[in-house]
Amino acid sequence: MNGFAEMTDETGGGFLFPMDNIEEPGTHDVSPSSIARGCISETLFKLECLKRGLMPFEPSHHDTKCDLVLLSGKGALIAIQVKRAYWDSGRWAISSHAGRDSEKYRSYTVKDFHFLAAHIPEGDVFCFWPVEFIAGRKKLSWRSGISPANNWEDLER
């Protein structure tokens, strides 16, 4: 679709919504992209934080390696990078580096955030690794019964 659609807000005022990147209904692939799956994992993480009494805050832009900051029960601020695991050769794998298709990938450093929160879709498990553990690595592996799972208490240390 090209052009703009006129939308109306709750006050009756109108605004224009750009339609250039919107596809006609039924013409797009219904499988979620990796970006969409990542957004789902971040949303599930925020929901789980709220259930556990942790207050999540989001940066106002995406020019940071930190996806969100938590206010812990002890009043500490904890910077978190959320990653969704993917199935790879009989185990769950987690990319532990920064970068996009158009950028050169780089390993995270201890200055980027405090914890990587890996969302394992099987059972909606979250696993936490301190940035010191993942710094310099490109990929992590997760195996049920062997790797940490739902180790939320590590965030309070």
Residue, then its C-alpha position, 0 to 999 in steps of 0.5 A: m500500500n502506498g500513501f497515508a491512511e487517516m487515523t482518528d485518536e480518542t479526541g476526534g483529532g486526525f493524524l496520518f499513518p504512513m502506509d508505504n511499508i504495509e502489505e496488502p492483507g494476505t500477501h505477507d509471510v505469517s511466520p514471525s521474523s526473528i525481530a518479531r520473535g525477539c520482541i515477543s521474548e522481550t515482552l514475555f520477560k517484562l511480564e515475568c519481571l512484573k509478576r516477580g515484583l521487578m520494575p522494568f524500564e526501557p531505554s528511549h532509543h535502540d542505540t544501546k546494547c541494553d534492552l531494559v533496566l530493572l529496578s530490583g527489590k533491593g533498589a539496584l538498577i540492573a541492565i539487561q540484554v534479552k535474547r531469544a534462543y533458537w534450536d541448533s543441532g540438538r540444543w538451544a543456542i543463544s547469540s551472545h554478540a551485537g550486530r545487525d545484517s548491515e553491521k559487523y558483529r562484535s562481542y559484548t563487553v562488560k560495559d554493555f549491560h549486567f546480565l544477558a537474559a536468554h528466553i528458551p521458548e520450550g517452557d518459557v524458561f529464562c536463563f541469566w548469565p552475567v556479562e562477565f561470563i559471556a563477554g568475548r563469546k559469539k554463541l552460548s548453548w543451553r540444555s535442559g537439566i544441565s544449564p541454569a534455568n529460571n535463576w532469577e535469584d542471580l539478578e539480586r546478587 
